[in-house]
Amino acid sequence: MKSQLLGSLRTACMVVAVGMAGAWLAPLVARAAATHAGSATLSYAGTLRQNGAPLTTPQTLIFIFKKNDAVFCQSPDVVVSPDSSGQFVAAIPLSNCPSSLFDGAEVKIDVAVGGDVAIAAQPITPVPSAKFAEQFGFPDCPVGYAREPAITSYVVCRLGADEVVRVGTKHSAFWIDRYEASVWDQPDGSGKIYGPSDPYPLPQNGQLTDFPRAYAVSKVGVLPSVSITWFQADVACRASGKRLPSNAEWAYAASGTHDFGDTAGEGNTCRNLGGLGLTGGGSACTSVWGAQDMIGNVAEWIAEWYAAPPMSKDGLPVVSDPWGTGYNGDLTTNVASFAGAVADWTQGLPAGVLRGGGYAEGTGGGVFSMNLSVAPNNSYPNAGFRCVIPR
């Protein structure tokens, strides 16, 4: 959709020289300014000069977008009112442009000021995100999310019912779900919640035949989704514009969470041996970044798979087809590990990684807990997940 596409351009910086006898417009910054495609905009800031002097009276601009040297679409008239130095900010409506504007061929732009083309065929060139950050700073929240001002000890960002926290600072920062994810039939966390008693409308092997209709949401006060395969969790995260965390991201986001092995009863702040609990109930089991229940409650899928060192027979790779029904007889090669599959322990399967330990792990759970016994196709009863939004 157009708003999603433009959101991916929020770290683009576009520089355009534009002039009526030397006027200049720079920098041009694209960002998502609407949730509906029909009202999406590009946001521009710049300076207008004529013969070396700033233009301070209202000016009418038209932005003409070209692909392969042909006009692709153009904006409606945009009236700007420069300040005393000629600087202005303009929201450029894209209602006249299809959602494929930034797909495929390079986009170039003509800028007309007062009906006259001030510059022609200027490329719109993205710059590295580091350069963008130097000029415009580091956002507290992802595009579309708003920071919760009442919480000052860490950065909490909300979009409807969905809550994420910022992990890290500057270029290395990313956002992770504040709570263990639950799967819903609406992206805003409304409607039906799916779980073991109401099966996920996602194939266990993750191979979609239609657009996914199940969304991962970090929502307070609900049971996290369990008995979900790695494939289903991956699809649910991506349907929500997120993904499963890497091993390193998960470990860093869990920093500072109390461990079941801590002394003086500190481990009791994280849920172990007490059964599955609602999200938001583990406020004392919180990382330094504000992520709750990364230890206990449910063990959490991460992005990676692992396997034991390969075995060989007569110097040849071991090849088998252990996935079972629904995986089309696909082979694995040189995977020696045994992993818990749908029915039983199966040799030749990689293990999806479960981090943190669940409510049944006892003192074995913690920030360094890693379970390599469950195959990605197994809907393990104590396996849940959370998602990340990368920068």
N, C-alpha and C positions, 0 to 999 in steps of 0.2 A: 504494500500500500504506500501511497505517496508519503504519509507522515512517517512511516517506518524508514523509508528510503532516505528522507531528508534527515532523519535522526542520525543515520550513519554518516552524514556529512557534517555533523556538528563541530568536528575538529578540523574542518577545512578552512584555510585562509586563502582568499582570492584577491589578487592585486590587479587592478585595472587602471591604466593611465587613460584618462578621459578628459576631453577638453573642448571648450570654446576658446580657441586661441590660447591653448595652454592650460586649460583647467585640469585638475587632478583629483581622482577619486581613489582613496586607499585608506585602510585595507577593507576588503569586502568579506564579511563573515557569514557563512551559511549556517543556519541552525533550524531545528524544528520549532515552529511557532504555533502549531495547531495539532489537534488530534484527529481532525477530519480532513480527508484529502482535498475537499473542495475549498477549504480555507487555509491550506498550507501556505507558508511564506518563506522567502529568504530574507534575512535581516542584513542590511548594509549600513555601514558608517563611512563617511568620507568627507572630502573638502572640495568645494567648487570655486575655481578662480577664473577670471577673465582678464587677459592682458596684465597678469601679475597681481591683480587686485581681487580680493574675495568678493564673490557674489553673495549678497545678503538679502535679496528679494526672493519671493517664492518662485520656484522653478518647476517645470513639468518635465519629468524624465520618463522615457520608455526603454525597457530592456528587451532586446531582440535576441533570442537564443538560436544558435545555428549549429547544425551537425552536417558534416561533409559539405560545408560551404553553402548549404541551403537553409533557408529559414525554417525552423522547426516549430517555433511558437513565439509569442511575445506577450509581455505583461500589459495590463491595462495602464492608463496614464497614472503616474505616481507623482503627486505634488509634494515637494519638500520645501522647508523653510530654513535655509542655512542661518547660523548665528553670525555674529559680527566678524568672525574669522573665516566664514564660509563653510564651517563644519555642519554636518547634518546626519541624521539617522533615518533610514527608510525601510519600511516593510514591503517587500516586493511580492504581490500576490501571484501565485502560480495556478490560479483557477483556470487559466486558458491553456495550460500545458498538461500533456498526458503524464501519467506516473512513470513512463519510460524515459523521461527527459535525461536523466543522468545514467541511463544504461547504454552500453555499447560505445559508439563513437565519441570522440572528444567533443565537448561542448564549447563553442566560442560565443562571444557576446558582442553585439553592437549596442552602444548607449547613445540614445538621442536626447539632447537637451533643448527644450523649446522647439521641437520639431526638426532640428538639424542633427544629423549623425555626428557626434563628437569624436567617436573612435569606432573603428570597424574591426570585426574578426579578432577580438582580443581573447586569447585562451583563458579559460577558467582553470587555474592550476592549483591543486591542493598542495600544501606544504606539510612537513612532518609534524606530528602532534607535539613534539618537544618544542618546536618553534611556536606553535599556537599557544602552548602553555606559557612560554616566556612572555608573550604579548598579552594574553588574556587571563592568566592565572589557572588554578586548578579547581574544578568544580567540586562542591561538597557532595552533590548528588547526581545520579544519571539523568539524562534528558527525560522530562516528563514527571520526575519525582520531586517532591518538595521536602526540605529539611524540617524536622520536628523541633521547633524552637525551645520547647520546654525541657528538652534533654540536652545537657551541656557536657556531660562526661564523655560522650562519644557521639559520632555523627549517625543519626537515624534518619532515613529517607523513606517517604511514603508515597505510594501511588494507589489510591483507593485502600483496599484492605492489605495490600502487599507492602511489607516492610523489609528494607535491607539496611545493612550498616556498612560504613566505609572502613576498609582494612588498609592500613599503610598510609603513606603520605606521598605527595608529588607524583612523579612519573610511575612509581611502582604501585600506586594505590589501585584497588578494585573494590567491588561491592559484593557482599555475600548475604544470603537470606538471614534475617535476624532470628527466625524460627525454623525448625525442621518443616519441610514442605508438606503441604496437603494438596491433593489433586481435585480440581473442580471442573464443572462443565462450562463455566464462564471465566474469561481471563481476569475479571475483577474479583474473583473469589466468591461470587454469588451463585445461587442455583444449587445444584446437586453436588455433594462431596462424594468422591469415589473411594472405595477401600475394599478390604477382603469380603465384606458382606454385599458389596455392590461393585462387581468387577470393573476394572478400568476399561474404557472403550478404546484400548490401544492393543495391538497385537503383542503377544509376549516377546516376539523376536524383533519388535520395533520397525518392521517393514511395512510402511504405510501404504494403503491403497487409496487414501483420500486425505484431505487436510485434517490434521489432528484436532480432535474435539475434547481434549483434556489438557488442563493447564496447571502448572505448578505454581502455587501461591504461598508466600510466607505470611501466614495469617495467625493472629493470636486467638487463643481460647478454643482450639479444636484439636482433635487427635491427629498426629502426623500420619501420613500414608505409609503403610507397611505392606509386606507381602507383594512387593513390586519388583519386577526384574530390572536389571541394569538398563536394558534396552528401553523399557517403558519409562523409567526415570529420566533417561537421556532425552527422549522425545518430549516428555512433559516440560522439562526445563526449556528446551529449544522453542516449544510452542509459545512460551512466555517471554521470548527474547533473551533467554539466559542460557547457561550450559552447566554441566556438572563441574565442580572444582577439580583442579589438578591436585596431586598429592601435596605439593609444596604450598599451594594456596590454602588447602584445608588446614594443614599443620600451622601455618602462620595465623590464620583466622582464629584458631583455637587457643592461641597463646594466652597464658594467664588463667585458664579455666582450672578450677580445683580438680585434683585427681583423686580417684577412689583410694589410692594408697597414701594420701596426705595424712599427716599426724593431727592430733587434737580434734579429730572428728570433722575436719574440713571437707573430707570426701563426701560426707552425708549431704552436702548442699547439692550434689549431682545425683540424679535418680538411678539407683541400682537396687535390684532385688525387690522393688516395690511395684512393679508392673508399669504399663505404659501410661504416661501422663499427658495432660493437655499442654499445648504450646503456650508459652508465657508463664507457666507455673514454676519454671526453673530460674527465676530472676537472680537467685543467689549462685546459680551455675552459669556464669557469664564470663566471656573472654574479655580481655582488655579493650577489644574493639566493640563489644556490645552484643556479640552473637551468643544466643542462649542454647543450652543443652547440647553443645558439641561433644560433651562427655555424657554417656548414659542415655536414658530414654530409648532411642533407637540407634543402632549402628548405621553409619551413613556411607552410601556408595560414593566413590570418587570417580574421576574420569578414566584412570588407568586400569589396565589388566596386567597380570603378572603370571609367570609360569616357572616351574622348577627347571634346572638345567636339562638339556635333552638327553634321552637315551638313544642308543643306536643298536642295531642288530646287524652283525656282519658288516659294520661300517656304513650302513645305509640309514637314512632317516626313517623314523617310525611314523607311519601315516595311518590315520584312523578317521572314522566319521562318527564321533561320539555325541554330537549335538542332540540327536533324537528327532522326533516328529516335529515338523514345521520349519526345519532348517535345510531342507532340500538336499540332504546327503552331503553337505559341504564338509570338506576334509580339514583336519588340522595336521601339521607336520612338525615332528620333533618336539612336541609338547609332552613332557614326561609326568606332569603333575596329576594328582587325583584331586578332583573338586566335586563338591556336592551339586549334582545336577537336579533336574526336576524329580526324578524317581529315586536315585541312589548315587553313591560315590562312583564317579566315572573317570577312568584314566584317559588322558589325552585332551582334557579341557583346560583352558587357562582359568585363573581365578580373577573375578572382579574384586576390587579392594573395598573392604568395609573398614571405616576408621571410627575411633572413639569408644567403641563398645556400647552395648545396649543395656537395658535394665537388668538383664540376667547375667552380666559379666562379672559382677562383684568387683574386687580390687584389681582384677585384670583389665578393667577399662581405664582409659586415660588418654592423654594427648599423644602418647606413643603407641597406643593400641592399633594393631593392624591384623585383620582377619583375612587370610588368603585361602580359606577353605570353601568358599561359595562361588559357584560358576555364575557368569553373567545371565544365564537363562533360568536361574533359580529364583523363585519368588519367596525368599527366606522370610519367615514370620517376623523376625526382629530387624529386618533391613528396611531403612528409610533413606532419605536423602535431603539435601538442600542444594540450592543453585547459586551461581555467581553471575555477575555482570562485569565483564572486563572493561577496562578503560578504553 
